[in-house]
Amino acid sequence: MNPVDTILPMRTGYLCSFALHACVLAVAVYGLPLFSREYMVQPSIPVDLVMFDDVKEADLASLPEISDLTPQDRLVQADEIAPQVVRPNDLAEAVEDQEVTELDSVEQAERPDTPPPDSAVAPDPSTLTALDDLAATATPLTPEAQEAEAEPLEPVEEPPQPPLPSSRPETLQLAEAAEPEPEPEPETQTAQQVAALAPPMPQRRPELPQPADRADRNEPESQEPNRLASILRNVQENLQQPQARAAPSAAQPAAVRQGEAASSSRLAGQVRRQVQPCWNFDAGARDPASLIVEMRVFLNPDGSLSGQPEILDRSRYLSDPFFRSAAERAQRAVLDCQPFNLPRESHSLWSSLLIRFNPAEAF
Amino acid sequence: MRRVRAIFPIALFLLAVTANPGRAELFVDVTGPNFEPLPIAITDFYGNDEGAAQIGRDITQVVTANLERSGLFKPIDPRAFIQDIGSLRAGPRFGDWRVINSDALVSGGVELQSDGRLRVEFRLWDVLAEQQMTGLAYVSTPANWRRVAHIVSDAIYKRLTGEEGYFDTRIVYIAESGPQNRRVKRLAIMDQDGDNHSYLTDGSTLMLTPRFSPTSQEITYLAYVNDQPRVYLLNLDTGQQELVGNFPGMTFAPRFSPDGNKIIMSMAEGGNSDIYTMDLRTRQVVRLTNDPGIDTSASYAPDGRQIVFNSDRGGQQQLYVMNADGTNVRRISFGEGLYATPVWSPRGDLIAFTRIHQGTFYIGVMKPDGSGERMLSSGFLVESPTWAPNGRVLSFFRQEPSDSQGRVRSRLYTIDLTGFNEREVATPIDASDPAWSPLIP
């Protein structure tokens, strides 16, 4: 049968089906007209998480007042209060101490105190002899540390000082290794000047000399493998140590990518170069290569931070103390190195950043 | 015409799935971290009278020393502080602390209460984020201020690094004196910072290899009584000492299991040495290895399911791992030289050991599968690594070659697992065989 003969009688049906499918696809691509797509700059409402079952009535007075928290206070975490190890004698004391806002006592941790050396008794295995001095002075160690907060502080009178331009001291490695080469600040500025002078398209040409500049910097960066290899120090160099692979290229901006918009990759490189000097990491953390932190950062047109950085993996932040520490270090990197020096006219391209701090290559 | 219509929905579908919704978010990949210690400002703890203020200054000094000694913090010189302690009571002026390049701030107060007890509170502030990170308070007796300072140090350390603390701990070791051929060895104990030092024995009995229980304030050690080597258990709280057992052969290198109920040791019979465990409650002895080689120096993994030990069954002294019941023995070290005294980190991710190669001693670490082997320290004689309870810091002892008069110098050292921050621990006389306690409960 001719296919045309099967379709023609059902023309209306096909047209309706086609039209409805087109509508669905249009909605999927462009969104419903009634709802605006505002993904950016939605500051989350600061939430103060407190475990109420661990907080006694008296403790509530010692928590910071909600009104004192400025909108900048994001990422307020649950104040952890240690599970209380209660022993019967301390329970009695706890009842007495109710008006003392917090705690049960850290019981006197009277260590077996120093016996004069000459009075120490030699071990006599044939009888169960106590070392006299220890028995005389020792009391059971039953210290307790009840964790709670102290009285609330008065509201801070002074307004927060405006952040001074960060002049971070030169980073010194934990090892006595060569100091990192000064970051290519001049390169940023020349690129910016070029951006100010020329319209977007011709910007490609001034970039061509840059690979040559980077090639020059490759030589001082040959010191990089030694610095990174010595992070986990190996006294005997003969033993196999995963060498810092591709470390120099990791420090380089990956902006020389074909086919990608020159401006956004160049901007990413500028941000990277400005954040990296402020980023410190704990080399001895557990499984350091897995501590990859991603955060969302919003910037004002002058390059300063708008609100606090947002860590993407909240659940891991709350559950893994190593990750939380790494995330806080990454946050400090952003807080410390702002305001960022970026071309104002392309602010729409860099107003919202997704920054990934990845230490994996160093390990 | 029909065919054009037929493929139009397909084309639209493809357009939909490939079209970028256009989220204007710039992705930045930052690599190449720095490893600078965290600059922290630790202010004197405030006291409302001179007695409390003095305790406050003492606590600050201990906390500062602890954090600086860890190698992960860089306390800022107090002379650079801008805001004074008095105004700090009302809250930090974060700008003043940011100006001196401090990332964190510790403020605190000490109060001598009317009932004679000491109350210490502190707050840890994030200077850049301008918020409090943690705030804790403790009550104790005034004489206990030093322990409170260590507990405060642990809380700060843990909050900023994510690691468990290790400052509220003690180290037991063998204090040595006298010439090489008539060495007097006494059991000694001190806080991890060298303070509160005391001798537990008088040296009339030769003692070796003290080890701490992970759960209680007990140590095992080897003592030679009437030239017979025996394993003893000493309770530090009560001072009571008991013989673990009367074994026909030599016993050495006893260690506790992670739950504190068993000790694992080596027994030598007829020149062959194998590994045994003994349950401290039932006194039941179980043999774990049974081969002609010398198996010794066993150490449990923190989950109690595996054991690392050294053995020369392969012809050369190397490290082996087996299950806690003695099955599945496998070799993990393959380097040149002799490998000995393996100790499994309480964090579980590393094994520390002593290595001897071409006349030089090394303290090294490797992962439990044998990879990632690194030497942390070397010397004429460095030996006997022991882990701090958080598995981050190692202690060992280093002995210098004897001088022209035959005197030797032997001292304790600590080092970070990254291989940096090697420091000598101050002891009154020579020291060897350190053992690190768990966090004091």
HADDOCK unambig.tbl for C-alpha pairs under 7 A between the chains (distance, minus, plus):
assign (segid A and resid 18 and name CA) (segid B and resid 9 and name CA) 6.98 0.50 0.50
assign (segid A and resid 22 and name CA) (segid B and resid 9 and name CA) 6.98 0.50 0.50
assign (segid A and resid 25 and name CA) (segid B and resid 12 and name CA) 6.99 0.50 0.50
assign (segid A and resid 25 and name CA) (segid B and resid 13 and name CA) 6.69 0.50 0.50
assign (segid A and resid 25 and name CA) (segid B and resid 16 and name CA) 6.53 0.50 0.50
assign (segid A and resid 29 and name CA) (segid B and resid 16 and name CA) 5.58 0.50 0.50
assign (segid A and resid 73 and name CA) (segid B and resid 131 and name CA) 6.91 0.50 0.50
assign (segid A and resid 103 and name CA) (segid B and resid 138 and name CA) 6.96 0.50 0.50
assign (segid A and resid 105 and name CA) (segid B and resid 138 and name CA) 6.98 0.50 0.50
assign (segid A and resid 105 and name CA) (segid B and resid 139 and name CA) 4.90 0.50 0.50
assign (segid A and resid 105 and name CA) (segid B and resid 140 and name CA) 5.68 0.50 0.50
assign (segid A and resid 106 and name CA) (segid B and resid 138 and name CA) 6.44 0.50 0.50
assign (segid A and resid 106 and name CA) (segid B and resid 139 and name CA) 5.35 0.50 0.50
assign (segid A and resid 106 and name CA) (segid B and resid 140 and name CA) 4.73 0.50 0.50
assign (segid A and resid 107 and name CA) (segid B and resid 140 and name CA) 5.95 0.50 0.50
assign (segid A and resid 108 and name CA) (segid B and resid 140 and name CA) 6.16 0.50 0.50
assign (segid A and resid 108 and name CA) (segid B and resid 141 and name CA) 5.99 0.50 0.50
assign (segid A and resid 108 and name CA) (segid B and resid 144 and name CA) 6.60 0.50 0.50
assign (segid A and resid 109 and name CA) (segid B and resid 144 and name CA) 6.74 0.50 0.50
assign (segid A and resid 112 and name CA) (segid B and resid 237 and name CA) 6.39 0.50 0.50
assign (segid A and resid 114 and name CA) (segid B and resid 198 and name CA) 5.00 0.50 0.50
assign (segid A and resid 115 and name CA) (segid B and resid 198 and name CA) 6.87 0.50 0.50
assign (segid A and resid 117 and name CA) (segid B and resid 199 and name CA) 6.08 0.50 0.50
assign (segid A and resid 117 and name CA) (segid B and resid 202 and name CA) 6.66 0.50 0.50
assign (segid A and resid 118 and name CA) (segid B and resid 202 and name CA) 6.91 0.50 0.50
assign (segid A and resid 120 and name CA) (segid B and resid 200 and name CA) 6.61 0.50 0.50
assign (segid A and resid 120 and name CA) (segid B and resid 201 and name CA) 5.62 0.50 0.50
assign (segid A and resid 120 and name CA) (segid B and resid 202 and name CA) 5.73 0.50 0.50
assign (segid A and resid 121 and name CA) (segid B and resid 201 and name CA) 6.20 0.50 0.50
assign (segid A and resid 121 and name CA) (segid B and resid 202 and name CA) 6.57 0.50 0.50
assign (segid A and resid 122 and name CA) (segid B and resid 201 and name CA) 5.62 0.50 0.50
assign (segid A and resid 122 and name CA) (segid B and resid 202 and name CA) 5.90 0.50 0.50
assign (segid A and resid 122 and name CA) (segid B and resid 204 and name CA) 6.50 0.50 0.50
assign (segid A and resid 122 and name CA) (segid B and resid 205 and name CA) 6.96 0.50 0.50
assign (segid A and resid 125 and name CA) (segid B and resid 242 and name CA) 6.60 0.50 0.50
assign (segid A and resid 125 and name CA) (segid B and resid 243 and name CA) 6.15 0.50 0.50
assign (segid A and resid 128 and name CA) (segid B and resid 240 and name CA) 6.81 0.50 0.50
assign (segid A and resid 128 and name CA) (segid B and resid 241 and name CA) 6.21 0.50 0.50
assign (segid A and resid 128 and name CA) (segid B and resid 242 and name CA) 6.07 0.50 0.50
assign (segid A and resid 129 and name CA) (segid B and resid 240 and name CA) 6.39 0.50 0.50
assign (segid A and resid 129 and name CA) (segid B and resid 241 and name CA) 6.63 0.50 0.50
assign (segid A and resid 130 and name CA) (segid B and resid 239 and name CA) 5.13 0.50 0.50
assign (segid A and resid 130 and name CA) (segid B and resid 240 and name CA) 4.42 0.50 0.50
assign (segid A and resid 130 and name CA) (segid B and resid 241 and name CA) 6.38 0.50 0.50
assign (segid A and resid 131 and name CA) (segid B and resid 239 and name CA) 5.11 0.50 0.50
assign (segid A and resid 131 and name CA) (segid B and resid 240 and name CA) 6.52 0.50 0.50
assign (segid A and resid 134 and name CA) (segid B and resid 238 and name CA) 6.50 0.50 0.50
assign (segid A and resid 134 and name CA) (segid B and resid 239 and name CA) 5.12 0.50 0.50
assign (segid A and resid 135 and name CA) (segid B and resid 238 and name CA) 5.21 0.50 0.50
assign (segid A and resid 135 and name CA) (segid B and resid 239 and name CA) 5.43 0.50 0.50
assign (segid A and resid 138 and name CA) (segid B and resid 237 and name CA) 5.74 0.50 0.50
assign (segid A and resid 138 and name CA) (segid B and resid 238 and name CA) 6.41 0.50 0.50
assign (segid A and resid 139 and name CA) (segid B and resid 237 and name CA) 6.78 0.50 0.50
assign (segid A and resid 140 and name CA) (segid B and resid 237 and name CA) 6.17 0.50 0.50
assign (segid A and resid 143 and name CA) (segid B and resid 441 and name CA) 6.63 0.50 0.50
assign (segid A and resid 145 and name CA) (segid B and resid 138 and name CA) 6.18 0.50 0.50
assign (segid A and resid 146 and name CA) (segid B and resid 138 and name CA) 6.69 0.50 0.50
assign (segid A and resid 147 and name CA) (segid B and resid 136 and name CA) 5.23 0.50 0.50
assign (segid A and resid 147 and name CA) (segid B and resid 137 and name CA) 6.08 0.50 0.50
assign (segid A and resid 148 and name CA) (segid B and resid 135 and name CA) 6.96 0.50 0.50
assign (segid A and resid 148 and name CA) (segid B and resid 136 and name CA) 5.10 0.50 0.50
assign (segid A and resid 148 and name CA) (segid B and resid 137 and name CA) 6.00 0.50 0.50
assign (segid A and resid 149 and name CA) (segid B and resid 135 and name CA) 5.13 0.50 0.50
assign (segid A and resid 149 and name CA) (segid B and resid 136 and name CA) 5.11 0.50 0.50
assign (segid A and resid 149 and name CA) (segid B and resid 137 and name CA) 6.46 0.50 0.50
assign (segid A and resid 150 and name CA) (segid B and resid 121 and name CA) 6.71 0.50 0.50
assign (segid A and resid 150 and name CA) (segid B and resid 135 and name CA) 6.80 0.50 0.50
assign (segid A and resid 150 and name CA) (segid B and resid 136 and name CA) 6.70 0.50 0.50
assign (segid A and resid 150 and name CA) (segid B and resid 137 and name CA) 6.44 0.50 0.50
assign (segid A and resid 153 and name CA) (segid B and resid 90 and name CA) 5.70 0.50 0.50
assign (segid A and resid 153 and name CA) (segid B and resid 91 and name CA) 6.29 0.50 0.50
assign (segid A and resid 154 and name CA) (segid B and resid 90 and name CA) 5.46 0.50 0.50
assign (segid A and resid 156 and name CA) (segid B and resid 90 and name CA) 6.50 0.50 0.50
assign (segid A and resid 156 and name CA) (segid B and resid 91 and name CA) 5.70 0.50 0.50
assign (segid A and resid 158 and name CA) (segid B and resid 93 and name CA) 6.99 0.50 0.50
assign (segid A and resid 160 and name CA) (segid B and resid 93 and name CA) 6.74 0.50 0.50
assign (segid A and resid 160 and name CA) (segid B and resid 94 and name CA) 6.51 0.50 0.50
assign (segid A and resid 160 and name CA) (segid B and resid 95 and name CA) 6.30 0.50 0.50
assign (segid A and resid 161 and name CA) (segid B and resid 95 and name CA) 4.76 0.50 0.50
assign (segid A and resid 163 and name CA) (segid B and resid 95 and name CA) 6.77 0.50 0.50
assign (segid A and resid 171 and name CA) (segid B and resid 36 and name CA) 6.68 0.50 0.50
assign (segid A and resid 172 and name CA) (segid B and resid 36 and name CA) 6.12 0.50 0.50
assign (segid A and resid 173 and name CA) (segid B and resid 34 and name CA) 6.72 0.50 0.50
assign (segid A and resid 173 and name CA) (segid B and resid 35 and name CA) 5.64 0.50 0.50
assign (segid A and resid 173 and name CA) (segid B and resid 36 and name CA) 5.77 0.50 0.50
assign (segid A and resid 174 and name CA) (segid B and resid 35 and name CA) 5.84 0.50 0.50
assign (segid A and resid 174 and name CA) (segid B and resid 36 and name CA) 5.91 0.50 0.50
assign (segid A and resid 231 and name CA) (segid B and resid 418 and name CA) 6.93 0.50 0.50
assign (segid A and resid 232 and name CA) (segid B and resid 418 and name CA) 4.72 0.50 0.50
assign (segid A and resid 232 and name CA) (segid B and resid 419 and name CA) 6.26 0.50 0.50
assign (segid A and resid 233 and name CA) (segid B and resid 376 and name CA) 6.49 0.50 0.50
assign (segid A and resid 233 and name CA) (segid B and resid 418 and name CA) 5.88 0.50 0.50
assign (segid A and resid 233 and name CA) (segid B and resid 419 and name CA) 4.84 0.50 0.50
assign (segid A and resid 233 and name CA) (segid B and resid 420 and name CA) 6.94 0.50 0.50
assign (segid A and resid 234 and name CA) (segid B and resid 374 and name CA) 4.91 0.50 0.50
assign (segid A and resid 234 and name CA) (segid B and resid 375 and name CA) 4.91 0.50 0.50
assign (segid A and resid 234 and name CA) (segid B and resid 376 and name CA) 5.87 0.50 0.50
assign (segid A and resid 234 and name CA) (segid B and resid 419 and name CA) 6.99 0.50 0.50
assign (segid A and resid 235 and name CA) (segid B and resid 375 and name CA) 5.03 0.50 0.50
assign (segid A and resid 235 and name CA) (segid B and resid 376 and name CA) 5.66 0.50 0.50
assign (segid A and resid 235 and name CA) (segid B and resid 377 and name CA) 6.18 0.50 0.50
assign (segid A and resid 236 and name CA) (segid B and resid 375 and name CA) 6.00 0.50 0.50
assign (segid A and resid 241 and name CA) (segid B and resid 372 and name CA) 6.77 0.50 0.50
assign (segid A and resid 250 and name CA) (segid B and resid 31 and name CA) 6.14 0.50 0.50
assign (segid A and resid 250 and name CA) (segid B and resid 32 and name CA) 6.74 0.50 0.50
assign (segid A and resid 251 and name CA) (segid B and resid 31 and name CA) 6.49 0.50 0.50
assign (segid A and resid 251 and name CA) (segid B and resid 32 and name CA) 5.99 0.50 0.50
assign (segid A and resid 268 and name CA) (segid B and resid 26 and name CA) 6.85 0.50 0.50
assign (segid A and resid 268 and name CA) (segid B and resid 27 and name CA) 6.72 0.50 0.50
assign (segid A and resid 268 and name CA) (segid B and resid 28 and name CA) 5.17 0.50 0.50
assign (segid A and resid 272 and name CA) (segid B and resid 28 and name CA) 6.35 0.50 0.50
assign (segid A and resid 272 and name CA) (segid B and resid 29 and name CA) 6.91 0.50 0.50
assign (segid A and resid 272 and name CA) (segid B and resid 30 and name CA) 5.65 0.50 0.50
assign (segid A and resid 276 and name CA) (segid B and resid 30 and name CA) 6.44 0.50 0.50
assign (segid A and resid 276 and name CA) (segid B and resid 33 and name CA) 6.79 0.50 0.50
assign (segid A and resid 279 and name CA) (segid B and resid 33 and name CA) 5.73 0.50 0.50
assign (segid A and resid 279 and name CA) (segid B and resid 34 and name CA) 6.00 0.50 0.50
assign (segid A and resid 280 and name CA) (segid B and resid 33 and name CA) 5.66 0.50 0.50
assign (segid A and resid 280 and name CA) (segid B and resid 34 and name CA) 4.56 0.50 0.50
assign (segid A and resid 280 and name CA) (segid B and resid 35 and name CA) 5.20 0.50 0.50
assign (segid A and resid 280 and name CA) (segid B and resid 36 and name CA) 5.94 0.50 0.50
assign (segid A and resid 281 and name CA) (segid B and resid 33 and name CA) 5.90 0.50 0.50
assign (segid A and resid 281 and name CA) (segid B and resid 34 and name CA) 5.96 0.50 0.50
assign (segid A and resid 281 and name CA) (segid B and resid 35 and name CA) 5.26 0.50 0.50
assign (segid A and resid 282 and name CA) (segid B and resid 35 and name CA) 6.22 0.50 0.50
assign (segid A and resid 283 and name CA) (segid B and resid 35 and name CA) 6.77 0.50 0.50
assign (segid A and resid 283 and name CA) (segid B and resid 418 and name CA) 6.83 0.50 0.50
assign (segid A and resid 284 and name CA) (segid B and resid 417 and name CA) 6.50 0.50 0.50
assign (segid A and resid 284 and name CA) (segid B and resid 418 and name CA) 5.60 0.50 0.50
assign (segid A and resid 321 and name CA) (segid B and resid 162 and name CA) 4.41 0.50 0.50
assign (segid A and resid 322 and name CA) (segid B and resid 161 and name CA) 6.74 0.50 0.50
assign (segid A and resid 322 and name CA) (segid B and resid 162 and name CA) 4.53 0.50 0.50
assign (segid A and resid 322 and name CA) (segid B and resid 163 and name CA) 6.90 0.50 0.50
assign (segid A and resid 325 and name CA) (segid B and resid 160 and name CA) 5.99 0.50 0.50
assign (segid A and resid 325 and name CA) (segid B and resid 161 and name CA) 5.39 0.50 0.50
assign (segid A and resid 325 and name CA) (segid B and resid 162 and name CA) 5.54 0.50 0.50
assign (segid A and resid 332 and name CA) (segid B and resid 128 and name CA) 6.51 0.50 0.50
assign (segid A and resid 335 and name CA) (segid B and resid 128 and name CA) 6.16 0.50 0.50
assign (segid A and resid 336 and name CA) (segid B and resid 128 and name CA) 6.81 0.50 0.50
assign (segid A and resid 349 and name CA) (segid B and resid 24 and name CA) 6.28 0.50 0.50
assign (segid A and resid 349 and name CA) (segid B and resid 26 and name CA) 6.66 0.50 0.50
assign (segid A and resid 350 and name CA) (segid B and resid 25 and name CA) 6.92 0.50 0.50
assign (segid A and resid 350 and name CA) (segid B and resid 26 and name CA) 5.80 0.50 0.50
assign (segid A and resid 352 and name CA) (segid B and resid 25 and name CA) 4.97 0.50 0.50
assign (segid A and resid 352 and name CA) (segid B and resid 26 and name CA) 6.28 0.50 0.50
assign (segid A and resid 353 and name CA) (segid B and resid 25 and name CA) 5.34 0.50 0.50
assign (segid A and resid 353 and name CA) (segid B and resid 26 and name CA) 4.71 0.50 0.50
assign (segid A and resid 353 and name CA) (segid B and resid 27 and name CA) 5.91 0.50 0.50
assign (segid A and resid 354 and name CA) (segid B and resid 25 and name CA) 6.44 0.50 0.50
assign (segid A and resid 354 and name CA) (segid B and resid 26 and name CA) 5.92 0.50 0.50
assign (segid A and resid 354 and name CA) (segid B and resid 27 and name CA) 4.73 0.50 0.50
assign (segid A and resid 354 and name CA) (segid B and resid 28 and name CA) 6.13 0.50 0.50
assign (segid A and resid 355 and name CA) (segid B and resid 27 and name CA) 5.89 0.50 0.50
assign (segid A and resid 355 and name CA) (segid B and resid 28 and name CA) 4.70 0.50 0.50
assign (segid A and resid 355 and name CA) (segid B and resid 29 and name CA) 5.97 0.50 0.50
assign (segid A and resid 356 and name CA) (segid B and resid 28 and name CA) 6.21 0.50 0.50
assign (segid A and resid 356 and name CA) (segid B and resid 29 and name CA) 4.95 0.50 0.50
assign (segid A and resid 356 and name CA) (segid B and resid 30 and name CA) 5.89 0.50 0.50
assign (segid A and resid 357 and name CA) (segid B and resid 29 and name CA) 6.39 0.50 0.50
assign (segid A and resid 357 and name CA) (segid B and resid 30 and name CA) 4.89 0.50 0.50
assign (segid A and resid 357 and name CA) (segid B and resid 31 and name CA) 6.11 0.50 0.50
assign (segid A and resid 358 and name CA) (segid B and resid 30 and name CA) 6.07 0.50 0.50
assign (segid A and resid 358 and name CA) (segid B and resid 31 and name CA) 5.13 0.50 0.50
assign (segid A and resid 359 and name CA) (segid B and resid 31 and name CA) 5.69 0.50 0.50
assign (segid A and resid 359 and name CA) (segid B and resid 32 and name CA) 6.32 0.50 0.50
assign (segid A and resid 359 and name CA) (segid B and resid 33 and name CA) 6.21 0.50 0.50
assign (segid A and resid 362 and name CA) (segid B and resid 32 and name CA) 6.50 0.50 0.50
